[in-house]
Amino acid sequence: MQDSASTRVAPSWHVTGASVRGASHVRGGLANQDAIATWSSGDPAAPVAIVTVADGHGGARHFRSAIGSRMAVDHSLDVLREMAPRFDAASDAERSRITAIDVPLRIVKAWTDAANAHLAANPITSDEWLALEAADGAAALELVRQEPLFAYGATLLTMLVTRHCIVLTQLGDGDILAVDADGTTTRPVPSDERLVGNLTTSLCRGDAASDFRCAVIAIDHDEPPLVLLSTDGYANSFRSDSDFLQVGHDLLDMIRKDGIDAVSGQLPSILEHASTHGSGDDITLGLVYRAADAQDGGGHEHHAARLHHPLNAAEGRIRSLKRALTIAVLVAAAAVGWVARDRLFAPFVATSEPPKGKPVATPKAPVAAPVLTPAKPVANVEPPVVGEIVNPVIDEMHTGHGEKGIDVTAIVTFAQAGFSGCVAEATAWDGKDQKLATHSAKLESDITQAPLKVPLVVHIPYKDRAKALKAKDVKVSLSLACSGLAVAEAKKQRVGT
């Protein structure tokens, strides 16, 4: 079972993708629980390209996850199509805010509404309840009775390309890879340290919107010519992460030599080979390619072979995942003490036991809010005198009560390069200056050029929204440390001002 699609985005972007049923699913008679959706406007005046990729969790308690993943890609694509004009009309800072706040909230609501509608039209049957209890026991049965949307659980990766920017969001495991013109492949979206072993965040959680990680890449002359989205079955088919990252270089080389249509036609066989000789899982790959430097040519068999060569499903990987899962459970138990300290805010509510197959992650610390990729350098910041250390400045700070928590946005102006290991920390305080919660986010990129303005978006989730909204004089402070040293701080600001 497979499906693939290829569409041209005028004037210079192509979008394509494929999804294949995992080798182990073929042997076990299981359906493909991945899904992919692609769309392009075909309008040279307003070029838009969208790819969405989802991975249903599988496992007994996620028995409708194939439906959940299909709803995830279809409804997130609709949301991004509707929101695309907002990105081209917005400033860099506003694009960051829309990506980190509006997009996740809209997607989660659309998916939740669709899942609830499907559940109302198709109630869980007695056979499904019996199969769940037989496979996972009474505890799992009660969990899904309390939270029936667990049956539809899925991860989600999305990519939107407009005239002025590339917008990336990720919930859960899987990979988003940006491939530079020289083939260097990186992950532009911040990592989530809770995704250890077989743990993942999911659309089926109540606070899913706060678990999205995001990035915005401005389109100028240095944007990556190739961006890839893949479910975790692809990366898990390789011996090492460096072997997997080589896929970006090899695919870019194949596209330049053979053309995007030829590579699109080969994707199903490439992914089937990866599953058969690697993870055995369903594998889905979506990509958007800027075709300005495309060349026709031969040699595609050689390059396809390079993609196949590093695949390996070593037993050592399985043992490592089991050890990592055990560590994650121990860390999660320690985190309970931390969560109890919060009065009004908590980023996560754990279930009594992690689901099998692809359990939902339990964090060892508050969820790190996404820090978006640096915006373009700004010309109105005076460069420092040689030898003078100029610390960054936090300005344009805004706070407000959102649907899920307090939203904090700001711009950090770096007048000088050389700052690395930067971490932003937002803290909520009550009227007596008692700390309510602290949330931190790491800048994924070091500051290697200046002057530069970097947008920050930090989200502090509510534990009890009603109490939080009634609390008087809730204030938020924002600070920045680089290489462990405090370099910038904003004054406490009352929420909503």
C-alpha positions as CSV (number, residue, x, y, z in Angstrom):
1,M,0.0,0.0,0.0
2,Q,1.5,3.4,-0.9
3,D,0.5,6.8,-2.2
4,S,2.5,9.6,-3.7
5,A,1.9,13.0,-5.2
6,S,3.9,15.7,-7.0
7,T,2.8,19.2,-7.7
8,R,4.6,22.3,-9.0
9,V,4.5,25.5,-7.1
10,A,5.0,28.5,-9.5
11,P,7.4,29.9,-10.0
12,S,10.2,27.9,-8.4
13,W,8.9,25.5,-5.7
14,H,7.9,21.8,-6.0
15,V,6.1,19.8,-3.4
16,T,6.0,16.0,-3.4
17,G,5.8,13.1,-1.0
18,A,5.1,9.4,-0.5
19,S,3.9,7.1,2.3
20,V,4.5,3.4,2.4
21,R,3.2,0.6,4.6
22,G,5.8,-0.7,7.0
23,A,7.3,-4.2,6.4
24,S,6.2,-5.3,9.9
25,H,2.7,-4.0,9.2
26,V,2.5,-6.0,6.0
27,R,3.5,-9.2,7.9
28,G,1.0,-8.5,10.7
29,G,-1.8,-7.5,8.4
30,L,-1.9,-3.9,9.8
31,A,-2.9,-0.8,7.9
32,N,-0.5,2.1,7.2
33,Q,-1.0,4.4,10.2
34,D,0.9,7.3,8.6
35,A,-0.7,9.9,6.4
36,I,0.5,12.8,4.1
37,A,-1.3,15.7,2.4
38,T,0.2,18.1,0.0
39,W,-1.1,21.2,-1.8
40,S,0.2,24.1,-3.9
41,S,-1.5,27.2,-5.2
42,G,0.0,27.1,-8.7
43,D,-0.4,30.9,-8.7
44,P,2.8,32.8,-9.6
45,A,1.3,35.9,-8.0
46,A,0.8,34.2,-4.7
47,P,2.8,31.0,-4.6
48,V,2.0,28.7,-1.6
49,A,3.2,25.2,-0.9
50,I,2.0,23.0,2.0
51,V,3.1,19.5,3.2
52,T,1.6,17.9,6.3
53,V,2.8,14.5,7.7
54,A,1.3,12.5,10.6
55,D,2.1,9.3,12.3
56,G,-0.7,7.4,14.1
57,H,0.6,5.9,17.4
58,G,-0.5,2.3,16.8
59,G,-0.7,0.0,19.8
60,A,-3.9,-1.4,21.3
61,R,-5.1,1.8,23.0
62,H,-4.7,3.9,19.9
63,F,-6.8,1.6,17.8
64,R,-8.2,4.5,15.6
65,S,-4.9,6.2,15.0
66,A,-4.9,5.6,11.3
67,I,-8.1,7.7,11.2
68,G,-6.5,10.3,13.5
69,S,-3.4,10.7,11.4
70,R,-5.5,11.2,8.2
71,M,-7.7,13.8,10.0
72,A,-4.5,15.5,11.2
73,V,-3.0,16.0,7.8
74,D,-6.2,17.0,6.1
75,H,-7.3,19.5,8.7
76,S,-3.9,21.0,9.3
77,L,-3.6,21.6,5.6
78,D,-6.9,23.4,5.6
79,V,-5.8,25.6,8.5
80,L,-2.5,26.5,6.8
81,R,-4.2,27.3,3.5
82,E,-6.5,29.7,5.2
83,M,-3.8,31.3,7.3
84,A,-1.2,31.6,4.5
85,P,-2.1,35.2,3.5
86,R,-1.5,36.4,7.1
87,F,2.1,35.3,6.9
88,D,2.9,37.4,3.9
89,A,1.2,40.4,5.3
90,A,2.8,40.2,8.8
91,S,6.1,41.5,10.2
92,D,8.9,39.0,11.3
93,A,7.8,39.3,14.9
94,E,4.2,38.8,14.1
95,R,5.0,35.7,11.9
96,S,6.7,34.2,14.9
97,R,3.8,34.9,17.2
98,I,1.3,33.5,14.6
99,T,3.4,30.4,14.2
100,A,4.0,29.7,17.9
101,I,0.5,30.5,19.1
102,D,-2.2,30.8,16.5
103,V,-1.3,27.9,14.2
104,P,-1.1,25.2,17.0
105,L,-4.3,26.4,18.6
106,R,-6.2,26.3,15.3
107,I,-4.8,22.9,14.3
108,V,-5.5,21.3,17.6
109,K,-9.1,22.7,17.6
110,A,-9.7,21.5,14.1
111,W,-8.4,18.0,14.8
112,T,-10.3,17.7,18.1
113,D,-13.5,18.8,16.5
114,A,-13.1,16.3,13.7
115,A,-12.2,13.4,16.1
116,N,-15.2,14.2,18.3
117,A,-17.4,14.3,15.3
118,H,-16.1,11.0,14.1
119,L,-16.6,9.5,17.5
120,A,-20.2,10.7,17.7
121,A,-21.0,9.2,14.4
122,N,-19.0,6.0,15.0
123,P,-19.1,5.1,18.7
124,I,-16.5,2.7,20.0
125,T,-17.9,-0.8,19.5
126,S,-18.0,-3.6,22.0
127,D,-15.4,-5.5,19.8
128,E,-13.0,-2.6,20.0
129,W,-13.4,-2.4,23.8
130,L,-12.9,-6.2,24.2
131,A,-9.8,-6.1,21.9
132,L,-8.3,-3.2,23.9
133,E,-8.9,-5.0,27.3
134,A,-7.5,-8.2,26.0
135,A,-4.3,-6.5,24.7
136,D,-3.6,-3.9,27.4
137,G,-5.7,-4.8,30.4
138,A,-8.3,-3.0,32.5
139,A,-6.2,0.0,33.2
140,A,-5.9,0.8,29.5
141,L,-9.6,0.2,29.0
142,E,-10.4,2.8,31.7
143,L,-7.9,5.3,30.3
144,V,-9.6,5.3,26.9
145,R,-13.1,5.4,28.5
146,Q,-12.0,8.6,30.3
147,E,-10.2,10.0,27.3
148,P,-11.7,8.5,24.1
149,L,-9.6,10.7,21.8
150,F,-6.6,8.6,22.9
151,A,-7.9,6.1,20.3
152,Y,-7.1,8.6,17.5
153,G,-3.6,9.7,18.8
154,A,-1.1,10.9,16.2
155,T,2.0,13.1,15.8
156,L,2.1,15.9,13.3
157,L,4.7,17.7,11.1
158,T,3.7,20.7,8.9
159,M,5.5,23.0,6.4
160,L,4.0,26.1,4.8
161,V,5.9,28.0,2.1
162,T,4.7,31.4,1.1
163,R,6.3,34.2,-0.9
164,H,8.2,35.6,2.1
165,C,8.8,32.7,4.6
166,I,8.9,29.0,5.3
167,V,6.8,28.1,8.4
168,L,7.6,24.8,10.2
169,T,5.7,23.2,13.1
170,Q,6.2,19.8,14.8
171,L,4.3,18.0,17.5
172,G,5.9,14.7,18.7
173,D,8.6,12.6,17.1
174,G,9.6,12.5,13.4
175,D,12.1,14.8,11.7
176,I,12.1,18.1,9.8
177,L,15.4,18.6,7.9
178,A,16.6,21.7,6.1
179,V,19.2,21.0,3.4
180,D,21.5,23.9,2.4
181,A,22.7,24.5,-1.1
182,D,26.0,22.6,-0.4
183,G,24.1,19.6,1.0
184,T,24.6,20.4,4.7
185,T,21.6,19.1,6.6
186,T,20.3,20.4,9.9
187,R,17.2,20.4,12.1
188,P,15.7,23.9,12.1
189,V,13.0,23.1,14.7
190,P,14.0,23.1,18.4
191,S,14.3,19.6,19.9
192,D,12.0,18.3,22.7
193,E,14.1,16.6,25.4
194,R,11.0,14.6,26.6
195,L,11.0,12.5,23.5
196,V,13.1,9.7,24.8
197,G,13.0,6.2,23.4
198,N,9.4,5.4,22.4
199,L,7.8,8.4,24.1
200,T,6.1,11.1,22.1
201,T,3.8,14.0,22.6
202,S,0.5,13.8,20.7
203,L,-2.6,15.5,19.3
204,C,-4.8,13.4,21.7
205,R,-3.5,15.3,24.8
206,G,-5.6,18.1,26.2
207,D,-2.6,20.6,26.1
208,A,-1.3,19.6,22.7
209,A,-1.1,23.2,21.5
210,S,1.6,24.0,24.1
211,D,3.7,21.0,22.9
212,F,4.2,22.3,19.4
213,R,7.8,23.4,18.4
214,C,8.1,25.9,15.6
215,A,10.5,27.8,13.3
216,V,10.1,30.5,10.7
217,I,12.7,30.9,8.0
218,A,12.7,34.1,6.0
219,I,12.9,33.7,2.2
220,D,15.7,35.8,0.8
221,H,18.7,34.4,-1.1
222,D,19.9,32.0,1.5
223,E,16.8,29.9,2.3
224,P,17.4,26.1,2.0
225,P,16.6,24.7,-1.4
226,L,15.2,21.5,0.1
227,V,13.2,20.9,3.3
228,L,12.1,17.3,4.3
229,L,9.4,16.1,6.7
230,S,9.5,12.4,7.7
231,T,7.9,10.1,10.3
232,D,10.2,8.5,12.8
233,G,10.2,5.2,10.9
234,Y,12.6,6.7,8.4
235,A,15.3,7.9,10.9
236,N,15.0,4.6,12.9
237,S,16.0,2.7,9.8
238,F,19.6,4.0,9.9
239,R,22.6,3.0,11.9
240,S,23.3,6.5,13.2
241,D,21.9,10.0,13.1
242,S,24.8,11.1,10.8
243,D,23.8,8.4,8.3
244,F,20.2,9.6,8.4
245,L,21.2,13.2,7.8
246,Q,23.2,12.1,4.8
247,V,19.7,11.5,3.2
248,G,19.3,15.3,2.8
249,H,22.5,15.6,0.8
250,D,21.8,12.5,-1.3
251,L,18.2,13.5,-2.2
252,L,19.3,17.0,-3.1
253,D,22.0,15.5,-5.4
254,M,19.5,13.2,-7.0
255,I,17.0,15.9,-7.6
256,R,19.6,18.2,-9.3
257,K,20.8,15.3,-11.5
258,D,17.6,13.4,-12.3
259,G,14.9,16.1,-11.8
260,I,12.2,16.3,-9.2
261,D,9.6,14.2,-11.2
262,A,12.1,11.3,-11.5
263,V,12.9,11.4,-7.7
264,S,9.2,11.6,-6.8
265,G,8.6,8.4,-8.8
266,Q,11.4,6.7,-6.9
267,L,10.3,7.7,-3.4
268,P,8.0,4.8,-2.7
269,S,10.7,2.2,-3.5
270,I,13.3,4.1,-1.5
271,L,11.0,4.2,1.5
272,E,10.0,0.5,1.1
273,H,13.6,-0.5,1.0
274,A,14.3,1.5,4.2
275,S,11.4,-0.1,6.1
276,T,12.3,-3.6,4.9
277,H,15.9,-3.4,5.8
278,G,15.5,-1.0,8.8
279,S,12.7,-0.2,11.2
280,G,9.9,-2.2,9.7
281,D,7.6,0.7,10.5
282,D,5.4,2.8,8.2
283,I,7.5,5.5,6.6
284,T,6.3,8.8,5.2
285,L,8.4,11.5,3.5
286,G,7.3,14.9,2.3
287,L,9.5,17.6,0.7
288,V,9.5,21.0,-0.8
289,Y,12.2,21.9,-3.3
290,R,13.3,25.2,-4.8
291,A,14.1,24.2,-8.3
292,A,16.3,27.2,-9.4
293,D,19.4,25.0,-9.7
294,A,17.7,21.8,-11.0
295,Q,19.6,19.9,-13.8
296,D,18.5,16.9,-15.8
297,G,20.9,14.0,-15.9
298,G,21.4,10.3,-15.2
299,G,22.9,8.2,-12.4
300,H,19.8,7.9,-10.3
301,E,20.4,4.2,-9.6
302,H,23.8,5.1,-8.0
303,H,22.3,7.8,-5.8
304,A,19.3,5.6,-4.7
305,A,21.8,3.0,-3.7
306,R,23.6,5.5,-1.5
307,L,20.3,6.1,0.3
308,H,19.9,2.4,0.9
309,H,23.4,1.6,2.0
310,P,23.4,2.8,5.7
311,L,20.2,1.0,6.7
312,N,20.3,-1.3,9.7
313,A,17.9,-2.5,12.4
314,A,20.4,-3.6,15.0
315,E,19.2,-5.2,18.2
316,G,21.4,-2.8,20.1
317,R,19.0,0.0,19.1
318,I,16.1,-1.8,20.6
319,R,18.0,-2.4,23.9
320,S,19.0,1.3,24.0
321,L,15.4,2.3,23.5
322,K,14.3,0.1,26.4
323,R,16.9,1.5,28.7
324,A,16.0,5.1,27.6
325,L,12.3,4.4,28.4
326,T,13.2,3.1,31.9
327,I,15.2,6.3,32.5
328,A,12.3,8.4,31.3
329,V,9.9,6.8,33.7
330,L,12.2,7.4,36.6
331,V,12.8,11.0,35.6
332,A,9.0,11.5,35.2
333,A,8.5,10.4,38.8
334,A,11.0,12.9,40.0
335,A,9.2,15.6,38.1
336,V,6.0,15.1,40.1
337,G,7.5,17.0,43.0
338,W,8.3,19.9,40.7
339,V,4.8,20.1,39.2
340,A,3.2,20.2,42.7
341,R,4.9,23.6,43.4
342,D,2.9,25.5,40.8
343,R,-0.1,27.4,42.0
344,L,-1.8,28.4,38.8
345,F,0.2,26.8,36.0
346,A,1.3,23.4,34.9
347,P,2.5,22.4,31.4
348,F,1.5,18.8,31.5
349,V,-0.9,16.3,33.3
350,A,0.4,12.8,33.1
351,T,-1.8,9.7,32.8
352,S,-1.6,6.9,35.4
353,E,0.5,4.8,33.1
354,P,2.2,5.5,29.7
355,P,0.4,4.0,26.7
356,K,2.1,1.2,24.8
357,G,3.1,1.5,21.2
358,K,3.9,5.2,21.2
359,P,3.2,6.5,24.8
360,V,2.6,10.2,25.4
361,A,5.7,11.8,27.0
362,T,5.8,12.8,30.6
363,P,8.2,15.7,31.0
364,K,11.0,16.0,33.5
365,A,10.7,19.8,33.5
366,P,8.3,22.4,32.1
367,V,7.8,22.2,28.3
368,A,10.3,24.6,26.6
369,A,8.5,27.1,24.4
370,P,9.8,27.4,20.9
371,V,12.4,30.0,20.0
372,L,12.2,30.9,16.4
373,T,15.1,31.2,13.9
374,P,16.7,34.6,13.9
375,A,15.2,37.3,11.7
376,K,17.2,39.2,9.1
377,P,19.8,41.6,10.4
378,V,18.4,45.1,11.0
379,A,20.3,48.1,9.8
380,N,19.2,50.6,12.4
381,V,21.3,49.1,15.3
382,E,24.7,50.8,15.7
383,P,27.6,48.4,15.6
384,P,29.8,48.3,18.7
385,V,33.2,49.8,19.0
386,V,35.9,47.2,18.5
387,G,36.8,45.5,21.8
388,E,33.6,46.7,23.6
389,I,31.2,44.0,24.9
390,V,27.6,45.1,24.2
391,N,25.0,42.9,25.8
392,P,21.7,42.3,24.0
393,V,18.6,44.2,24.8
394,I,15.0,42.8,25.3
395,D,12.4,45.2,23.9
396,E,8.9,45.1,22.4
397,M,7.8,42.8,25.1
398,H,4.1,41.9,25.2
399,T,2.1,39.7,27.5
400,G,-1.5,38.4,27.5
401,H,-3.9,35.7,28.7
402,G,-4.4,33.2,25.9
403,E,-6.7,30.2,25.7
404,K,-4.1,27.8,27.2
405,G,-1.9,30.1,29.2
406,I,0.1,33.3,29.4
407,D,1.7,34.3,26.0
408,V,4.9,36.3,26.2
409,T,6.5,37.7,23.1
410,A,9.5,40.0,22.7
411,I,12.3,41.0,20.4
412,V,16.0,40.6,21.5
413,T,18.3,43.0,19.7
414,F,21.9,41.8,19.4
415,A,24.3,44.6,18.5
416,Q,27.3,42.3,18.7
417,A,28.0,38.8,17.6
418,G,29.7,36.1,19.6
419,F,26.9,35.1,22.0
420,S,26.2,31.4,22.3
421,G,24.3,29.0,24.5
422,C,21.5,31.6,25.0
423,V,18.5,30.6,27.1
424,A,15.4,32.9,27.7
425,E,13.5,32.5,30.9
426,A,10.0,33.8,31.5
427,T,8.6,33.9,35.1
428,A,5.1,34.5,36.3
429,W,4.6,36.3,39.7
430,D,1.6,37.0,41.8
431,G,0.7,40.3,43.5
432,K,3.0,39.6,46.4
433,D,5.9,38.8,44.1
434,Q,5.7,35.1,44.8
435,K,6.9,33.0,41.9
436,L,4.1,31.1,40.2
437,A,6.0,29.4,37.4
438,T,9.1,29.6,35.3
439,H,9.4,28.6,31.7
440,S,12.6,28.6,29.7
441,A,13.5,28.3,26.0
442,K,16.8,27.8,24.3
443,L,18.0,29.7,21.2
444,E,18.9,27.0,18.8
445,S,21.3,29.2,16.9
446,D,24.4,31.0,18.2
447,I,24.7,34.7,17.3
448,T,27.3,34.7,14.6
449,Q,26.3,37.9,12.9
450,A,25.2,41.3,14.1
451,P,23.3,43.5,14.3
452,L,20.4,41.1,14.6
453,K,16.9,41.0,15.9
454,V,15.6,37.7,17.3
455,P,11.9,37.2,18.0
456,L,11.1,35.2,21.2
457,V,7.8,33.5,22.0
458,V,7.3,31.9,25.4
459,H,4.1,30.2,26.5
460,I,3.3,29.5,30.2
461,P,0.4,27.0,30.3
462,Y,-2.3,27.3,32.9
463,K,-3.0,24.7,35.5
464,D,-6.3,26.3,36.4
465,R,-7.4,28.9,33.8
466,A,-10.3,30.2,35.9
467,K,-8.1,30.9,38.9
468,A,-5.4,32.4,36.8
469,L,-7.7,34.8,35.2
470,K,-9.1,35.9,38.6
471,A,-5.7,36.4,40.1
472,K,-4.8,40.0,40.7
473,D,-1.7,41.7,39.5
474,V,-0.1,38.7,37.8
475,K,3.2,39.9,36.3
476,V,5.7,38.3,34.0
477,S,9.5,38.9,33.8
478,L,11.8,37.9,31.0
479,S,15.5,37.4,31.2
480,L,18.3,36.1,28.9
481,A,21.5,34.2,29.8
482,C,24.2,33.2,27.3
483,S,26.9,30.7,28.2
484,G,25.5,30.6,31.8
485,L,25.8,34.4,32.3
486,A,22.9,36.8,32.6
487,V,23.1,39.3,29.7
488,A,19.7,40.9,29.5
489,E,16.6,41.4,31.6
490,A,13.2,43.1,31.1
491,K,11.2,44.6,33.9
492,K,8.2,42.8,35.3
493,Q,5.2,43.5,33.3
494,R,1.6,43.1,34.3
495,V,-0.2,40.5,32.1
496,G,-2.2,42.2,29.4
497,T,-0.2,45.4,29.3
